[in-house]
């Protein structure tokens, strides 16, 4: 019988357990890799969704901002070529525009306007006695927002509603 030395015992131990030890390490590595890839995928999907939502919020803000600016311009300025950009009455004695006082006759002369992808599709006037006059109406498509402003329309209190839309881009 051979005498076993500590070296031979070690050699035999490692030969017997080598396969199971490698299997354990490869299983741990596989599980860790799956967890890491799943986490990376979830992070990427969340980032993509956040980016998509941010882009939509920016476009919605742009539409809202332009709608407010157009309605504000309509009430506070005077522009003879296209009254949609200004229908305020001019006080020739004081040489200034009377803000929030507009002429319905001037407003009826409004022509459609388009600023890039954004256009005005409709202007309504709601007077004190609840009558509505649709001054002009374009085909509506894409996203739209409606802004209402109080004003004196031919010395009568009323509301002007300006509907602004953005062309739909797919």
C-alpha positions in Angstrom: 0.0 0.0 0.0 1.1 3.4 -0.9 1.6 6.0 1.7 -0.5 9.0 1.1 1.2 12.3 1.4 -0.5 15.6 1.9 0.3 16.5 -1.7 -1.5 13.5 -3.1 -4.5 14.1 -0.9 -4.7 17.6 -2.1 -4.4 16.5 -5.7 -7.1 13.9 -5.3 -9.4 16.4 -3.5 -9.1 19.0 -6.3 -9.6 16.4 -9.1 -12.8 15.2 -7.5 -14.3 18.6 -6.7 -13.0 20.6 -9.7 -16.2 20.0 -11.8 -18.6 21.0 -9.1 -16.6 24.0 -8.0 -16.6 25.3 -11.6 -20.3 24.6 -12.0 -21.1 26.6 -8.9 -19.0 29.6 -10.1 -20.5 29.5 -13.6 -24.1 29.3 -12.1 -23.4 32.3 -9.9 -21.9 34.2 -12.8 -24.9 33.4 -15.0 -27.4 34.5 -12.4 -25.4 37.7 -11.8 -25.3 38.4 -15.5 -29.0 37.8 -15.9 -29.7 40.2 -13.0 -27.3 42.8 -14.5 -28.8 42.6 -18.0 -32.3 42.8 -16.6 -31.4 45.9 -14.6 -29.7 47.5 -17.6 -32.8 46.7 -19.8 -35.2 48.2 -17.2 -33.0 51.3 -16.9 -32.8 51.7 -20.7 -36.6 51.3 -21.1 -37.3 53.9 -18.3 -34.8 56.3 -19.9 -36.5 55.9 -23.3 -40.0 56.5 -21.8 -38.8 59.6 -19.9 -37.2 61.0 -23.0 -40.4 60.4 -25.0 -42.5 62.1 -22.3 -40.2 65.0 -22.1 -40.4 65.6 -25.9 -44.2 65.5 -25.8 -44.2 68.0 -22.8 -41.9 70.4 -24.7 -44.2 70.2 -27.8 -47.3 70.8 -25.7 -45.6 73.7 -24.0 -44.7 75.2 -27.4 -48.3 74.9 -28.6 -49.6 76.4 -25.4 -47.1 79.2 -25.5 -47.9 80.1 -29.1 -51.6 80.0 -28.4 -51.2 82.4 -25.5 -49.0 84.7 -27.5 -51.4 84.8 -30.5 -54.4 85.5 -28.3 -52.4 88.2 -26.4 -51.3 89.8 -29.6 -54.9 89.8 -30.9 -56.1 91.8 -28.0 -53.2 94.1 -27.2 -51.9 95.1 -30.7 -53.2 96.7 -33.9 -52.2 95.2 -37.2 -54.1 96.3 -40.3 -52.9 93.7 -42.7 -54.2 90.8 -40.7 -56.3 91.6 -37.6 -55.6 88.2 -36.1 -52.2 89.6 -35.1 -53.9 92.7 -33.6 -57.4 94.0 -33.5 -57.1 96.5 -30.7 -58.7 99.9 -31.3 -56.3 102.9 -31.8 -56.9 106.1 -29.9 -55.6 108.7 -32.4 -55.8 111.5 -29.9 -53.5 109.8 -27.5 -51.5 108.1 -30.3 -51.6 104.7 -28.7 -53.4 101.3 -28.9 -56.2 100.7 -26.4 -55.4 97.2 -25.0 -58.3 94.9 -24.4 -60.7 97.0 -26.5 -61.2 95.5 -29.9 -63.3 96.1 -33.0 -65.5 93.2 -34.1 -65.5 94.6 -37.7 -61.7 94.5 -37.7 -61.6 91.0 -36.3 -64.0 89.8 -39.0 -61.3 90.7 -41.5 -58.9 88.2 -40.0 -57.2 85.8 -42.4 -55.8 82.4 -41.5 -52.3 82.4 -40.2 -49.7 79.7 -40.0 -46.4 80.0 -38.0 -44.3 76.9 -38.8 -46.4 73.9 -37.7 -48.8 76.0 -35.7 -51.9 77.7 -37.1 -55.1 79.3 -35.8 -58.0 77.2 -36.7 -60.9 79.1 -35.2 -61.9 82.4 -33.5 -65.1 82.7 -31.6 -66.6 85.8 -30.0 -69.0 85.3 -27.0 -70.8 88.5 -26.1 -72.6 89.3 -22.9 -76.0 88.2 -24.2 -74.4 84.7 -24.9 -74.4 84.9 -28.7 -71.4 83.3 -30.5 -70.0 84.4 -33.7 -67.6 82.1 -35.5 -65.3 84.5 -37.3 -63.4 81.9 -39.3 -62.8 78.2 -39.1 -60.1 76.1 -40.7 -60.0 72.3 -40.9 -58.8 71.0 -37.5 -56.2 68.3 -37.4 -53.4 67.5 -35.0 -53.3 68.7 -31.4 -55.3 71.8 -30.6 -55.6 74.1 -27.6 -58.2 76.8 -27.0 -57.5 80.0 -25.2 -60.2 82.3 -23.9 -59.6 86.0 -23.2 -61.8 88.7 -21.8 -62.1 91.9 -23.8 -64.3 94.9 -24.6 -65.7 94.1 -28.0 -67.3 97.2 -29.5 -67.7 98.6 -25.9 -69.5 95.4 -24.8 -68.0 92.8 -22.4 -67.2 89.6 -24.1 -64.9 86.6 -24.5 -62.7 85.8 -27.4 -61.7 82.2 -27.9 -58.8 81.4 -30.1 -58.2 77.8 -31.1 -54.6 77.1 -32.1 -53.5 73.8 -33.6 -50.3 72.0 -34.5 -50.0 70.0 -37.6 -49.8 66.3 -36.8 -46.4 64.7 -37.5 -46.4 61.0 -37.4 
